[in-house]
Amino acid sequence: MKLYNTLTKRKDEFIPLEQGKVRMYVCGPTVYNFIHIGNARPMIVFDTVRRYFEYKGYEVNFVSNFTDVDDKIIKKAIEEGVSANEISERYIQECKKDMAGMNVKPATTHPKATEEICGMIEMIQLLIDKGVAYEKNGTVYFRTRMFKEYGKLSHKNLDDLQSGGRSLLVTGEDEKEDSLDFVLWKPKKEGEPAWESPWCEGRPGWHIECSVMSKKYLGEQIDIHAGGEDLVFPHHENEIAQSEAANGKEFARYWMHNAFLNIDNHKMSKSLGNFRTVREISEQYDLQILRFFMLSAHYRSPLNFSADLMEASKNGLERIVTAVANLKHLMGVALKEEMSEEERASLVQAGRFAEEFEAAMDDDFNTADAISSIFELVKFANTNAAAESSKAYLGELKALIVKLSDVLGLIVEKEEEMLDQDIEALIEERQAARKARDFARADEIRAELLEKGIILEDTREGVKWKRA
């Protein structure tokens, strides 16, 4: 299995630190609002990477954090007149709902930055003791030039950064020994959440959070560190500097980064009015379609989101779902139980599509080619499955399509469609739960209906629903 390593700028053979095990850290979202579809891409991509490792028999320890202390969270809390904790907890729960809708598996551990402050203080103190960090008026900085390999991930040169102007640097220039030094700890401002430390009452810098959470839950060395390509510099570069300076060993063997997502050929931004949340998408489409769309391109290729491409993804996913439903129907009417010799030979042919699927995934997780292999398998099944086929043969074909689709996190075997009256009954129960302020049950019902392909929309006229 080969994967593209940002560190070496080539596809490297994957060799785990520990045989049969993968330690993987993925930078999670900052929770101050509903996640947007830019957040969704790394979630879906690296969930698929994890699923493929598990399919290949690896035991994966998958850690993805929630950044729950940040300027954006604090700003939102001030706007709403509530605590920063209330904002972050609210949007962590909303994020988990969207992740479930996209069929993103929960991480082995989902650490929160605010629950790991003690570890951050310990690592900062260790860096000070080693002479690679220093304190100035309550702020602690990392001495960037003391880490000789700084720039090895982003392939940036320190002198070029120095001459690149202040746009690449962080605040507090006047107090720093060197303009390239970055913040590990900063004093609190009025109204901000803060923690006691040996230097001042304050909070950690962003970069130190991931170094500490990764070390606590995965160890000093990990196999894979992943995230969006916007994190390569300075976030991941600074993580390497801190972690390797503190622990005295290589931090991560492989660095994986997904490319950007554009909307209608433009960068997503609120100012352009093209900012799309996953929740908004879920009101138009089943989130399985969003997942299919995200995997229809290679993760290192830029991806353009548009209504036309989502419709194409909807049709593509429907082809697989329909083939599975057809095989299920044929199994129900099949007269023969046992497979014939011709059918056994046919299954050997079908197995070649699974080999092509694995070859695509082994080549830097090429999900676009993997989906093509599933389409070829679907075409084969549609051509070779018939009313005269045996139940065993039909079952093997269906199981193979479902298994390969599941590696990509695509749910292609639909449950029986809910009756209208059952949907209405659950909506009534949800309304009663909301009236009784049992919001947990109300959310459960929404999630349950979404899982069955029923999308709810709360309007002034009442609750409207539609099938995805």
NORURCOR-V582210 format. One record per run of one state. SS is the DSSP state (alpha for helix, beta for strand, coil for the rest). FROM is the first residue (numbers start at 1). TO is the last residue. If there is no record, write none. Layout:
{{SS,FROM,TO} {SS,FROM,TO}}
This chain:
{{coil,1,1} {beta,2,5} {coil,6,9} {beta,10,13} {coil,14,20} {beta,21,26} {coil,27,29} {beta,30,30} {coil,31,35} {beta,36,36} {alpha,37,55} {coil,56,58} {beta,59,64} {coil,65,65} {beta,66,67} {coil,68,70} {alpha,71,80} {coil,81,83} {alpha,84,101} {coil,102,108} {beta,109,109} {coil,110,111} {beta,112,112} {alpha,113,115} {coil,116,116} {alpha,117,129} {coil,130,132} {beta,133,136} {coil,137,138} {beta,139,142} {coil,143,143} {alpha,144,146} {coil,147,157} {alpha,158,163} {coil,164,165} {alpha,166,168} {coil,169,172} {alpha,173,175} {coil,176,181} {beta,182,187} {coil,188,194} {beta,195,195} {coil,196,201} {beta,202,204} {coil,205,205} {alpha,206,218} {coil,219,221} {beta,222,228} {alpha,229,247} {coil,248,251} {beta,252,258} {coil,259,260} {beta,261,263} {coil,264,265} {beta,266,267} {coil,268,276} {beta,277,277} {alpha,278,282} {coil,283,286} {alpha,287,295} {coil,296,302} {beta,303,305} {coil,306,306} {alpha,307,333} {coil,334,340} {alpha,341,362} {beta,363,363} {coil,364,366} {alpha,367,384} {coil,385,390} {alpha,391,407} {coil,408,419} {alpha,420,435} {coil,436,438} {alpha,439,451} {coil,452,453} {beta,454,459} {coil,460,461} {beta,462,467} {coil,468,468}}
